Amino acid sequence: MLYKLVLETGNSGSGSFDSINLFNSMGKLVYSESRAHSIPEEIVEITLPATCLPGVYFVKVTTGNMEYSGKLMLLDQ
């Protein structure tokens, strides 16, 4: 499954890293990615494994020294 996430990465400048972690409702890590960024807004396309079924997931994004977390709901297409 292909999903697009829009991340507001702020002005932390080039050379810093974002990490995106996606956990299922049981707390198991199902997706993880780290990447360098140098622009304030970045569109991230991620392909989730076929084992990611529709439901509630938790996302944690780390940018520089900031950490953001929230819930995502994947819907059946």
C-alpha positions in Angstrom: 0.0 0.0 0.0 1.3 3.4 -0.9 0.5 6.4 1.4 1.7 10.0 1.3 2.6 11.9 4.4 3.2 15.7 4.4 5.7 16.6 7.1 6.3 20.1 8.4 10.0 19.7 9.2 10.6 23.3 10.2 13.8 25.2 9.7 16.3 22.8 11.2 18.5 23.1 8.1 20.4 20.5 6.1 22.3 17.8 7.8 19.6 17.0 10.4 17.7 13.8 10.2 14.0 12.9 10.5 13.0 9.5 11.6 9.5 8.2 10.9 8.3 5.2 12.9 4.9 3.6 12.5 3.5 1.2 15.2 0.5 -1.0 15.0 -2.2 -1.0 17.8 -0.2 -3.7 19.7 2.9 -1.4 19.8 4.9 -3.4 17.2 7.1 -1.4 14.8 5.8 -1.9 11.3 7.7 0.8 9.4 10.8 2.8 10.1 12.8 5.3 8.0 15.4 7.9 8.6 16.3 10.6 6.0 18.2 13.9 5.8 16.2 16.9 4.8 16.9 20.5 3.9 13.5 22.0 3.0 10.8 23.3 5.3 8.0 21.0 4.0 8.6 17.5 2.7 6.2 15.1 1.0 7.1 11.6 2.1 5.8 8.6 0.2 6.0 5.4 2.1 5.1 1.8 1.0 3.7 -0.2 3.9 4.1 -3.9 4.1 1.2 -6.0 3.0 0.8 -7.1 6.6 -0.5 -3.5 7.5 -4.2 -4.0 7.5 -6.8 -1.2 7.9 -6.9 0.0 11.4 -5.4 2.4 13.9 -1.6 3.0 13.9 0.6 5.3 15.9 3.2 7.5 14.3 6.3 9.0 15.8 8.3 11.6 13.9 11.6 13.0 15.2 13.1 16.1 13.6 16.3 17.5 15.1 15.6 17.7 18.8 11.8 17.7 18.5 9.5 14.6 18.6 5.9 14.4 17.5 3.5 11.6 17.9 -0.1 10.9 16.9 -2.6 8.4 15.6 -3.3 7.4 12.0 -6.2 5.5 10.7 -5.6 3.4 7.6 -8.8 2.8 5.7 -9.6 0.0 3.2 -9.4 1.4 -0.3 
